[in-house]
Amino acid sequence: MRSPLLDTPGAVAAETPDADVAGHYGDPFAEQRAFLTGEAMVDRSNREVVRISGPDRLSWLNSLSSQKLDDLKPGQATQTLLLDAQGRVEHHLTLVDDGEAVWAHVEPGTAAELVAFLDKMRFMLRVEVADVTSGYAVVSVVSVVSGDDGARFTLPEGAILVGDDVLLPRDLLAGRLGGLRLAGLWAYEALRIEDHRPRLGFETDHKTIPHEVGWIGTALHLSKGCYKGQETVARVHNLGHPPRRLVFLHLDGSADTLPGHGAPVLHDGVEVGFVGSSARHHELGPIALAVVKRTVPVDATLSAGEVAASQEVVVPPDAGRNVQIDPSLRRRIR
């Protein structure tokens, strides 16, 4: 669904699958800084929104997905995954429960498949699942506050707060949120990469298991009850290591271009992984997230496409076997 904010003077569309929102509005670095300080909002209205209502919704979702949701408190934002029987990631949801329903936003083009799966799994339980993308747009603001002293704005009626994301009634999108300035998706992506946060379909492929990209803890609870794919998760956590690991790359700033999604990552001329996302950061310069083989030395200099890169560890080579990812490796947890 094309965003009306693409008609803003200076707006330049982002790349597929985000072409329905603006990548920037003419000054990407200024937009990054404004977004980081809470003075700008990012239009992510190409993301899709699913609403799950009914008294059995939390216990039902808890039985299907990777996060512990049966005791989720109203207003508490979290993430969860749906895995296949081999523990591979199929869906990633960012969600909140408002006391009456669970609201989740997901990647563009994935809601229909998600809703179809959830409908199939309802059986006799008291739950209703609906794709409400046509009525709600996702926008993001760092450190959202609503109605407290010092707030930059008050959430409009009907808006749903999901951590630092807002599900805004779509007819209010063109009027912006609280009069904030606009920052393009490039700003959001640069800060997401800096924060080492994976994105489904970018840092994941059809083989990805949660350990590889650091979703243990943030989107997967290791001590909850059974769900599809749990056997693989438990086996890796207790007995083995994931075959790949997420790395943060500092790219050679002298290169004119950024490596695109899927560009090969090389070590000593041998392909060892792929680039997930890349961006130009207002302080760090060109950066990227990539997924490489676990056996790649952590101090190895790599090549992302044709761009030289040094790596920072996000998921350590010894992840699994009860080794936890050090939270300090994440620059900012949002």
Secondary structure, DSSP 4 states (H G I P E B T S, - for coil): ---GGGGSTT-EE--TTSTTSEEESS-HHHHHHHHHTTSEEEE-TTSEEEEEESTTHHHHHHHHSSS--TTPPTT--EEEEEE-TTS-EEEEEEEEE-SSEEEEEE-TT-HHHHHHHHHHT-TTSS-EEEE-TTTEEEEE-TT---SSTT-S--PPTT-EEETTEEEEEGGGGGG-STTPEEE-HHHHHHHHHHTT---TTTT--TT--HHHHT-BTTTB-TTS---TTHHHHHHHHHH---SEEEEEEEEPTT-SSPPPTTPEEEETTEEEEEEEEEEEETTTEEEEEEEEETTS-TT--EEETTEEEEEEESS-TT-BTTBPPPGGGSS---
